[in-house]
Amino acid sequence: MGAEPAPHPGLNVVALERELNALWTNLGEEDPHSGVTRTCVLNLIIYADADSIDHHLDETLIEVTEKHAGRVILLTEDHAAESPLLDAWVTSRCTLPTASAKQVCCEQVTIKAATSSIRETPSAIASLLLSDLPVYLWRRGNPDLHSPLFRRLASLSNRVLVDSRLSNNPSGSVSAIAGYFTDGGRVTPLSDLNWTRTVTWRAVLAGFYDVPDYRSALDAVNRVEIKYLAPEAGGLAPRALYLAAWLASRLGWRIDAAAHVDGDSCEIDVWAQGRPLRLTLQAITGVDRPGHLEHITLVSAAGASFSVRKTPDGQRLVAQATLGADRRAERVSGYDQWTESALLDHELEALGRERVFEQTAKLADRILDLLAPASSSG
Amino acid sequence: MSPESLDNPLREGLRAERTASPCTVVIFGASGDLTKRKLVPALYRLSQERLVPAEFAIVGISRTPLSHDDFRERMRSAVSTFSESKHLDEEVWRNFAQGIYYLSGDIANPELYNNLSQLLSEIDAERGTSGNRVFYLSTAPSQYSEAIKQLGAADLARSVTPDSFTRIIIEKPFGYDLASAKQLNEEVAAVFDEDQVYRIDHYLGKETVQNLLVFRFANGIFEPIWNRQYIDHIQITNAEAIGVEGRGAYYESSGVTRDMLQNHVFQVLSLVAMEPPVSLSANAVRDEKIKAMQAVRPIHHDQVDAFAVRGQYGPGSSGGHAVPGYREEPGVNPDSATETYAMLKLNFDNWRWAGVPFYLRSGKRLPKRLTEIAIQFKQAPHLLFSKLVEQHFEPNVLVVRVQPDEGITLRIGAKIPGQTTRIRWVNMDFRYGASFGVSSPEAYERLLLDCILGDSTLYARRDMTERGWEIVMPVLDAWRNSRPDFPNYEAGAWGPAAADEFLEREGREWRRP
């Protein structure tokens, strides 16, 4: 049996701070006439796996820091490293907001750590955070909400962002998120980027409820069908699950009735303000966009229908309300392409608990519970 | 069920908490520049951002005979030229354009309004616009009265149903002087209730102007020093680098005082001078603004020279190019006495501002385009370091830049590093562009949406428009009755020497922005 490698001496935070200060002096000297503006509105900790670091992340960070200037701390975990690797360095990111303006520069601290050394990093990160500014933690990878490292990093943060799309078990991670909220004790507010990806759909659906003329028909809806492209990892797509659970939680549906699974379709009977309603989640096949929402239809007993569908090229949304043969409204609008930077841009504007998401996640977990026996028996 | 009171359970948690009701926007003056440059591009963007519902329509009205399709095509071209994104998605546009209609006719002809009434009913039935209407007067100001009278006569000013709304947006200028503003207000009031009337001042739609409220009332550190105890004086500068740009004929009947000072600059002034409102409701904010403006000490006819300076640019240089003087501009009288620069000193007779002069200046062909508010604080009570400063000891200045490079700068004294104590004046900068990195929505987008939502906070109330005229009328009357020695400043300079001398006499100087 070989001797265990000696523990890494740790990160030299003082040296990092010195490097950060030197960075600004150097930037000022490089451009003494127009100068640079250092701007910080937040701290962003990114916790990613070393093998997932690619140019996409770099592009994302360029776009994100243009809109949310601040200090980025990129923590990468190298699972393959054999030695107790722990290294850190400082870089700057500068952009020119307008042709005539000064350069706006942000700073990035990159920490690369072997799995065996990574537990040392939260204490270093804590001292590198800019004071008084909000701290966001973005877990870019399979979210393991129970890992001690994740919990430590979350405790340093004001808001945590995870992405169930990157999970090995997407619907399972929805349950884990629901569990995070019901764990008890004080937890850092958390959101799932897959929930953010449903924003456009939720906004369009909410638009139907803004029209007084539609209300009586919407209050008589007895069938809701959500179609989605099957996720690569199989199972229910979190986005479809979230959308169904969101409707249920906002509209006060009671989900304790029977559920059954028939191939790619899950049907759940719910009670909506005392009337029965059939909720269907239907996976459809498609080569592109796994896990994406494609179509949602709300149909009332009197024949009115409200639908939102994505066009085949995925570029637009078509919202349609049909109250009868002579009354139909349709709107075609661009579909927000939720790139990684667009998702972050949206989430970095929020701070604090997102009550609606917490309720939705819990109800989504309830739907999964109901479907589990149905799935195993069916 | 009124749209504004409709509770929508799905809205909670969505960022777009405000959503407009179905409605039809009727634009009078649809062949004009404003419609194609601002209004339709703004409405298109609101639709794209889903801030107005699918049940939405636009009716353009002007004298030019056009079919619906001709008008749609013109608007398509306008949106692709003037919209912020420039890119026009044809499929999205086709869908939006289905809700665009056109009516041609003479604004004074009752038949136009009968046709409009019929068209609006058809649109309600076809597109579900629920009888909600917003009329937008974007015609020549001389046609406002006629359009308002005709709308009343055709019974188009009243709500179609108890739950629907009818509103009217009136573009500036709101009157030519106090008498005409009062008359127009009377004519409007004879047809519309005040809560239906939205007098647009696009300055109030600018993000930084709105931020004045946030800056003052969301930050506990500013309000305690926002008064006569700490502030020496305030300068508000509204400068344009351009000349009259082909609008010489219009400008001849206007001048900078009518065109900019009594509306835009006074709106900014009222936000700086007002007391904290009890809420952010439209009337709570507007009540405080008018209270502040009512405290402005009147300028007497025989004291105008002690409170105002006027100017007119002569030939000079702007942006590195030789430019003609105002009197050489097309459409301008070669002996014109119209002022292209005006400076006012205003005093407020209230507890907060007693003894604090507000210096306002606005002009054309100044060195650069900018609008800013500079709050100059009093000197520290004991000048401990005065012997160390070779030149004069500069006061702290807080500058709120409204445009361009929106932001806030605080000038403070700091020790220059070294063995001796030397002081250098440095700026602490907050820049919108750097901190938020997102472009602000167009002022017209915000204002149109507010009107459809029924929020008139950023619109001028009747009393405010009249108060603006009351303050400037003695100055305008005095100037009308005396012959100025124009031109008195070179294009590209910061106004006439008399304006600099005015402040020098008071022991102060204009900032060089």
Interface residues (C-beta under 8 A of the other chain):
Chain A: T37 T39 V41 E66 K67 H68 A69 T95 P97 T98 A101 K102 V104 V199 R202 A203 V204 L205 A206 G207 Y209 D210 V211 P212 D213 R215 L247 R250 L251 G252 T311 Q315 R316 A319 A321 L323 R327 A329 E330 R331 V332 S333 G334 H346 E349 E354 R355 V356 F357
Chain B: M1 S2 P3 L6 N8 P9 L10 R11 E12 G13 L14 R15 A16 T19 S21 P22 S47 Q48 R50 P53 A54 E55 D89 E91 V92 R94 N95 F96 R127 G128 S130 D163 D405 D429 R431 G433 A434 S435 F436 G437 V438
